[in-house]
């Protein structure tokens, strides 16, 4: 499906579909599924990686909710050296692109993990700024534009690979944060990360998630993700910054909405847990839509949202 070829940060992707961090491990989870091929996707974002190995949070770590899923894995990973030296050499970079996902508890850790990925075959580096800053009492980097910008700037000094900043919706002004990250050197944005939520066991009257709160993903957050995408897309477009639009995408129509709304590529995550071949379905539907409406590529469709003078954005009462 040559019509699906997408340009992202100067990288040529087979498809605008990006498999999201935490949903495909380090790229190997779905290779055992009959009919799945890495060639069906534009890029795979590897599991969040820290400087040292992490065991993650206590159980329960995942809980299904109506219209979505809560997760609080706690960044379980073997550490950056194990990923760079042991995992990356096993990946087939001829089939698709692979993006690292960098996490940290300090700005220095973000910078060091980025530096080690810079010397690897990885195609791009996604910065997960939703991690808590232990020096600031556990406050998430991504909730404050100034702190987000500091992380991006520190990572920018350590790599010449494309940097993608993954923005949190759990903040006051996502547009201000996007601007700060772009000005600090981010080459792309991922919009959005999960919403925070919780679930309670009525029999025990205790939180179900061991960490009490977890990230809510899936169809329930799609309208929120679309709005956040719209809020950051103007400044991103002015500066030529591509966006991975993500949050509740499970069908071709979902992907098309995000592309029209300002995304350059679309991230698929939770849907993979119940249909590992989601990418194939989305590719098929998207290819048919592009042909039907005479778009040569997803890049032509991107940011084609029509807003007229009689359709102002108003506050809900």
VOGU-3710 file (C-alpha; in Angstrom, 3 decimals, decimal comma):
1> xxxxxxxxxx> 0,000/0,000/0,000  2,366/2,699/-1,245  -0,300/5,349/-0,588  0,316/4,842/3,162  4,000/5,822/3,085  4,490/8,668/5,538  7,255/11,174/6,208  7,952/11,750/9,902  10,926/13,801/11,094  12,700/13,015/7,837
11> xxxxxxxxxx> 12,131/9,284/8,344  10,171/7,300/5,754  7,546/5,100/7,444  5,701/2,178/5,834  2,454/3,417/7,364  1,325/6,244/9,644  0,627/3,683/12,366  2,946/3,748/15,392  2,689/0,980/18,005  2,888/2,678/21,378
21> xxxxxxxxxx> 5,329/2,210/24,223  4,310/-0,330/26,848  1,960/-2,176/24,501  4,449/-4,217/22,468  7,288/-4,726/24,953  10,563/-4,332/23,082  8,996/-5,198/19,758  8,764/-8,959/20,170  5,315/-9,481/21,746  3,306/-9,711/18,531
31> xxxxxxxxxx> 5,776/-11,502/16,286  4,277/-14,812/17,403  0,769/-13,893/16,224  -0,123/-15,514/12,913  -0,588/-12,829/10,279  1,305/-10,071/12,095  4,263/-8,356/10,467  6,361/-5,418/11,594  6,117/-4,260/7,987  2,450/-3,375/8,659
41> xxxxxxxxxx> 3,458/-0,490/10,932  5,470/2,669/10,477  7,277/2,484/13,789  7,345/0,643/17,089  8,029/2,558/20,299  9,956/0,350/22,707  9,083/-0,099/26,355  9,991/2,791/28,652  13,665/2,536/29,580  15,498/3,947/32,596
51> xxxxxxxxxx> 19,198/4,124/33,449  19,092/1,210/35,898  16,820/-1,866/35,899  13,399/-1,441/37,546  11,037/-4,093/38,909  7,971/-1,858/38,622  4,927/-1,490/40,846  3,158/-4,109/42,998  0,088/-5,832/41,567  -2,529/-5,262/40,396
61> xxxxxxxxxx> -0,895/-3,411/37,544  -3,655/-3,597/34,923  -7,424/-3,375/35,239  -10,028/-3,339/32,484  -12,619/-0,573/32,719  -15,703/0,251/30,615  -14,250/1,726/27,447  -10,629/1,404/28,454  -7,886/0,073/30,666  -6,000/1,285/33,744
71> xxxxxxxxxx> -2,326/0,471/34,009  0,386/1,206/36,550  3,287/-0,994/35,470  5,866/1,259/37,078  8,386/1,278/34,217  9,558/-2,303/34,689  12,571/-2,669/32,388  16,077/-4,171/32,347  17,901/-0,833/32,105  19,326/1,010/29,121
81> xxxxxxxxxx> 22,530/-0,983/28,775  20,618/-4,269/28,536  18,310/-2,745/25,932  21,084/-1,247/23,800  23,483/-4,205/23,997  21,089/-7,143/24,283  17,736/-6,240/22,719  18,377/-3,788/19,880  20,703/-6,212/18,004  17,816/-8,720/17,805
91> xxxxxxxxxx> 15,417/-6,298/16,083  14,914/-6,187/12,318  15,421/-2,542/11,363  14,796/-3,389/7,692  11,090/-4,042/8,336  10,092/-0,985/10,349  11,400/1,897/12,453  12,106/1,590/16,158  11,846/4,488/18,605  13,284/4,371/22,123
101> xxxxxxxxxx> 11,201/5,614/25,063  13,343/7,416/27,627  12,253/7,759/31,255  13,913/9,158/34,338  13,529/10,519/37,853  15,995/13,354/37,330  16,986/15,525/34,391  20,439/13,980/34,554  18,992/10,479/34,145  16,976/11,503/31,090
111> xxxxxxxxxx> 20,105/12,989/29,533  22,265/9,944/30,250  19,746/7,422/28,898  19,375/9,571/25,781  23,152/9,676/25,342  23,392/5,894/25,422  20,600/5,488/22,873  22,302/8,059/20,642  25,137/5,594/20,052  22,691/2,844/18,992
121> xxxxxxxxxx> 20,759/1,912/15,848  17,529/3,375/17,239  15,726/5,661/14,750  14,307/8,273/17,134  13,948/8,952/20,850  10,652/9,559/22,613  10,903/11,366/25,946  8,300/10,338/28,511  8,034/13,492/30,633  5,245/12,040/32,784
131> xxxxxxxxxx> 7,833/10,514/35,109  8,013/11,961/38,661  10,971/14,173/39,519  12,344/12,825/42,801  14,261/16,078/43,379  10,991/18,022/43,296  9,009/15,776/45,633  7,526/13,480/43,012  6,043/16,200/40,811  5,767/14,973/37,212
141> xxxxxxxxxx> 8,063/16,751/34,763  5,266/16,896/32,203  2,874/18,926/34,341  4,943/22,115/34,189  6,203/23,691/30,937  9,430/24,945/32,500  10,380/21,501/33,804  9,375/19,829/30,524  11,570/22,244/28,601  14,539/21,540/30,891
151> xxxxxxxxxx> 14,269/17,806/30,175  14,016/18,360/26,428  16,949/20,771/26,404  19,127/18,346/28,375  18,296/15,465/26,023  18,788/17,670/22,953  22,420/18,175/23,967  22,989/14,416/24,025  21,608/13,330/20,640  21,314/14,260/17,005
161> xxxxxxxxxx> 18,458/11,786/16,528  14,867/13,072/16,284  13,385/13,803/19,713  9,670/13,181/20,278  8,210/14,650/23,464  5,248/12,709/24,860  2,846/15,203/26,407  0,679/14,524/29,435  -3,008/15,543/29,409  -2,871/15,868/33,210
171> xxxxxxxxxx> -1,823/19,504/33,185  -3,352/22,966/33,088  -2,232/24,148/29,648  -0,988/21,531/27,194  -0,523/24,150/24,459  1,919/26,094/26,632  3,802/22,890/27,382  3,981/21,972/23,699  5,374/25,419/22,872  8,001/25,143/25,623
181> xxxxxxxxxx> 9,118/21,705/24,415  9,321/22,788/20,775  11,290/25,896/21,696  13,656/23,719/23,762  14,483/21,533/20,758  11,835/18,826/20,399  11,516/17,624/16,782  8,068/16,071/17,272  5,276/15,606/19,809  3,234/12,604/20,949
191> xxxxxxxxxx> -0,254/13,690/22,026  -1,460/12,365/24,464  -0,202/10,154/27,262  -2,764/8,424/29,499  -5,250/10,158/31,778  -4,984/9,416/35,492  -7,730/7,305/37,094  -8,491/4,645/39,678  -10,801/1,730/40,413  -12,157/0,407/43,735
201> xxxxxxxxxx> -12,985/-3,163/44,766  -16,395/-2,860/46,435  -15,973/-6,193/48,256  -12,762/-5,184/50,021  -13,268/-1,407/49,804  -9,663/-1,104/48,601  -8,115/0,359/45,455  -7,714/-2,313/42,790  -4,498/-0,900/41,349  -1,555/-1,576/43,678
211> xxxxxxxxxx> -0,264/1,921/43,009  -3,786/3,295/43,795  -3,840/5,343/40,589  -3,036/4,328/37,048  -3,080/5,622/33,510  -6,406/5,329/31,689  -6,161/4,462/28,003  -8,544/3,171/25,357  -11,677/4,492/23,601  -12,842/6,366/26,722
221> xxxxxxxxxx> -10,130/9,013/26,278  -10,412/9,503/22,507  -12,469/12,762/22,596  -10,041/14,230/25,125  -7,059/13,234/23,013  -8,570/14,815/19,888  -9,142/18,094/21,696  -5,608/18,140/23,141  -4,256/17,422/19,661  -6,238/20,357/18,284
231> xxxxxxxxxx> -4,934/22,625/21,041  -1,275/21,992/20,209  -1,487/21,606/16,438  -1,388/25,298/15,439  1,988/26,064/17,025  3,347/22,707/15,868  2,260/23,398/12,286  3,836/26,860/12,321  7,183/25,288/13,227  6,943/22,204/11,015
241> xxxxxxxxxx> 6,669/19,874/14,005  4,984/16,501/13,297  2,667/14,917/15,857  1,911/11,324/16,812  -1,805/11,520/17,623  -2,855/8,881/20,130  -5,559/8,007/22,602  -8,308/5,449/22,000  -7,580/4,670/18,348  -8,956/1,267/17,340
251> xxxxxxxxxx> -10,520/1,724/13,864  -9,622/3,329/10,551  -12,178/6,074/11,213  -10,464/6,843/14,523  -7,109/7,152/12,772  -8,607/9,352/10,052  -10,077/11,707/12,669  -6,671/12,171/14,276  -4,980/12,796/10,935  -7,577/15,370/9,920
261> xxxxxxxxxx> -7,279/16,956/13,365  -3,558/17,596/13,100  -1,644/14,338/13,556  1,086/13,258/11,157  1,038/9,681/12,411  -1,324/7,786/14,711  -0,462/5,749/17,783  -2,193/2,446/18,521  -1,864/0,809/21,915  -4,726/-0,564/24,004
271> xxxxxxxxxx> -6,546/-1,946/20,958  -3,650/-4,370/20,410  -4,523/-6,213/23,616  -7,736/-7,569/22,122  -6,809/-7,504/18,426  -3,101/-7,809/17,628  -3,930/-7,310/13,932  -5,464/-3,865/14,500  -2,768/-2,247/12,348  -3,785/-4,299/9,323
281> xxxxxxxxxx> -7,436/-3,284/9,681  -6,579/0,393/10,059  -4,215/0,299/7,087  -6,915/-1,213/4,894  -9,568/1,319/5,850  -7,184/4,266/5,663  -5,906/3,240/2,236  -9,481/3,032/0,932  -10,324/6,462/2,390  -7,265/8,124/0,852
291> xxxxxxxxxx> -8,070/6,640/-2,563  -11,745/7,606/-2,350  -10,939/11,227/-1,485  -7,934/11,557/-3,810  -5,270/12,018/-1,138  -1,859/10,778/-2,262  -0,640/10,101/1,282  -1,497/10,519/4,977  0,722/13,621/4,961  -1,740/15,283/2,547
301> xxxxxxxxxx> -4,670/14,397/4,807  -2,928/15,630/7,952  -4,253/18,898/9,380  -7,087/19,176/6,867  -9,681/20,001/9,529  -12,177/22,585/8,228  -12,997/25,350/10,700  -15,247/28,148/9,382  -16,139/31,502/10,882  -19,533/30,268/12,014
311> xxxxxxx> -18,007/27,338/13,943  -16,191/29,029/16,850  -14,791/26,962/19,664  -16,992/27,730/22,667  -16,924/26,720/26,284  -19,547/24,189/27,320  -22,085/25,386/29,870
//
